[in-house]
């Protein structure tokens, strides 16, 4: 099973992989760590320009650690989920203080960094240092779930069974390339909403396709509503702070959202999350 899946997927990847800067031989462990955090719940097309600008501005952890966390939030732009910017800044300071400015190479050390979970630690250890780890992002879990388990979508949370399956498929040599190849197949072909089964290199042995592509019997997955939500309100408030050259008065925030209750709730959320701070004169700014 392992060989019959690996060979066609690796051959497909050799021909169809995207040329992304964090996959090139010259990519640094720091650049790979930045890319992995930026790519969480965010497509490549949106990440690429922000990653490029970020790496030009802060090519090392020490460079980012030397600035205020608010600068990380500012240059995160509109990638969404801006607490990731704070996590990256905290990672940069931890790497600078505790690891002499070098991104740790081991999974266990990576897991001790702020905001670094199982997937990110495994991905950085694998892609940056060539270690053998099962890479289980959403794309990989979907490909393996369909191909081997015959399930349209993976469970909401990663299971021990999924992990055992992924580990059983790891090659003795070349585990990082295998991991990124399966990830790329899920991103480009075995997509969540409109899988291109006819273009899949393992279509002839995919359990889900052979079963007639049965519908997932788990919870229905719906697209996230954005318009009118607290998240949209937070984004507009944060945009004012991000675009300002200094502290802004409360009135500048009040005009961006009509619903007073929702606006205050969203602003309180930004303060609680450390994405904004209020000064003694009542003005607001990004965290200093």
N, C-alpha and C positions, 0 to 999 in steps of 0.2 A: 504493500500500500504506500509506504513512505516514498520509495523510489519512483513508483508510477505517478505520484503526484509531483514530486520534486523536479524531475527532469523536464517535463513540459512547461512548468511554471518558470523555471530558471531560463529555459530557452526563450520563452515569451518575453521575460523581463529583459534579456539581453538585446532584444529587438525593439521593445516598446517603452523602455523606461524614460522618464523625463530627466532632462539635464538640470538638476537643481543644485545650487551652490553648496548647500550643506551635505550633499552626497559626493562632492568631488574629493579627490585625494588630498587636496590642500586644506580642506575644511578642518578647523581646530575643534577640540573637544568643547570649548566655550561656544563656538558657533553652532555646534550640533545641539548643545543643551538649550541655547536660545531658540533654535528652530523647533525643538520638541515642545517647548512650553507655548510658543506662539501658535503651533499647529493644533493645539487642543481645541476641538469644536470650531475650528476655523479653516476654511479651504486655502489651498496653496496660492491661488491667484491673489488673495487678499494679503497673505503673509509675506510674499516675496518682496514687495517694495519696502515694507516696514522692516523686515529682517535686514535687507541690504543697507538701509539708512542707519539702523541700529548698530550694525557691525562696523560701519565706517565711523560712527560717533564713539562707540565703546567696544573696541576690538578685543579687550581683555576684561576679566572680572574686576581687576584693580581700577580700570578706567570708570566702570559703572559705579563701583563702590565709593568712588571719590566724590560723587555728586549727591544731591538730595534725592530722596525717593520720589518727590514730586516731579523731577525731571524724567524719571522712568515712565511715570504715568502720562506726562505731556507727550513724550515721543512714542508712546504706545498707540497714539492716534485713535482710530475708530475700529480697532480690531475686536473690541468687545471684551467682556469679562476682564475689566482692567485690574482686578486684584492679582492677575497673573503678572502684571508689571511690578507690583510690590513684591511678589514672591521672587521674581528674577533679581530684583535689587537686593533683597535679603540674602538670596543665594550668593550674589557677587560679594557681599560683605563677609559672609561665612567662609567662602572659598579664600578670600584675601586674608582673613584673620586666622583661619584654622588650617589651611592647606597651602600656604605660601603662594597663593594666586594660581594654583593648578587645580583644574577640575578633577576630583577624585576619579580613580579608575575602577574601583570595586563597587559592586551593587550595594553592599552593606554601607559603605561610606556615603554613596550617593543618596541613599534613603535617609540619611541624617540631615540632609540639607533642607532648608525651609521650603515647604510646598512640593517636595519631590515625592511622588508616589511610586508604586510598584512598576507601572508601565514605563514611566520616564527614566527611572533608575536602570531598568533592564535595557531600554533603548540606547541610552548614552553609553553604558558599559559595553554594549554590543557594537554600535555604529562608530563610536569614537575610539574604542580600544580593542575591538575584535574579539571580545569575550563571547562565550556561547550562552545565550539566554533565550527563553521563549518570549517573543514579542507579541503581546496580546492587546493591540488597540482594537477599536471597533471594526475596522476594515478586515483585519486578520481574523477576528472572531467570526465575522459574517462569512468569509470565504470557507473557513474550516467547518463551520456549522452547516453550511449548505453542502459542501463537497463530501463530508464524511458522515455527518449526523442526519442529513436530510431535513434540516430545519431552516426555514426562511430567514429568521432572525435569531441572534443569540439571546440568551437570558439577559435580563436587565443588569445583573451583576455577574462578574466572572466567577465561574464555578471551578471546583477542583477537577471535575471531569474535563473541562476545556483545557485546563493547564496540563493535565496528564497527556491529553491528545497532542497539544502543541509541542510538548517536550519529546514525545515519541517520534515526532516528525523532524526534529532537529538533525541535520547532517553532522557527521563526525568532523568534517572540515567545511568551512564556509557558512557557518550559521548566520553571521550578519547579513550576507547577501541573500540568503534564503528568507530571512525575516523581512527585509525591505521588498523583496520580490512579491511575497504574498500580500504585503501591505499595498503595493502598487496595483496588483490585480484587483483588490477590493476597491481601490479608489477610482480606477479607470473602467473596469469591466463588470465586476461582480458588485455593482452599486446597490444601495438600499432600495431605491424606488423603481429603477428601470434597468435591471441587469441585462447586459448584452450577452446572453448565453451563447449565441452563435459565434461570438468572437472569443470565447473562453478556451484556453488551451487544454482544460481538463473537462470539457463538456461531456465527453463520452463516458466519464466515470463519476460524474457529480451525482450524489445520491438524491439531492433535492430535484434536480432536473429529471433524472430517471424516474422519479416518483410522480412526475407530472406537475412539479412546482406547486405543491400544496400550500395553501395559505397558513400563515403562522397562527397557532392556536393560543398564543399568549395575549398580553394586553395590546390593544390597538394603539398604533403609534401615529400620533397626529403632529402636524407641523406646529411650531411654536408661534403663538400670536405675539406681535410686537407692538403694533400701533395702540397707543393709549395706555400702555402698561407702566408700572413703576420703573421697569428697566429702561423704557424709552425716556421717561422723565429724568431718571438718573443720568442717562447719556447726555441729555440736553444741558443739565446743570453742570456736568463735568466738562462739557465742551466749552462753556463760558470760562471756567477756571483754567482749562488747558490753553485757551487762546489768549488769555490775559497776560500782560507783562508784569503784573504785580497783584496784590490783594484786590478783591472786587467787593463793592458794597452789596448788601443784601438786596437792594432794589434791582441790581443787574441780574440777579438770579430769579427774582419774583416774576419778571416779565416773560420768562421763557416757557412758563406753564401756567395755565389759567386756574386749574383746580388747586386751591390753597392747601387743602388737607393732604392731597396726594403729593403735592410739591414738598411740603414740610416733611412728610414721611420719607420721601426719597432723599431729601437732604440729610435727614437724620441717619439714614442708612449709609450715605457716603461718609459721614463723620464716624460712625461706628466701625466701618470697614477700613478706616485709616486712609481713605482716598481723598479726603479734604480735611481742612482744619479751620477753626474759627479763631480769630485773633482777639485780643482784649478790646480793641476798638469796634468789634462787631463785624469786621470784614472777613472775607473767606479767601482761602488760597489752597493750592495743592500742598501736600505734606512737605514740610521743610526738613 
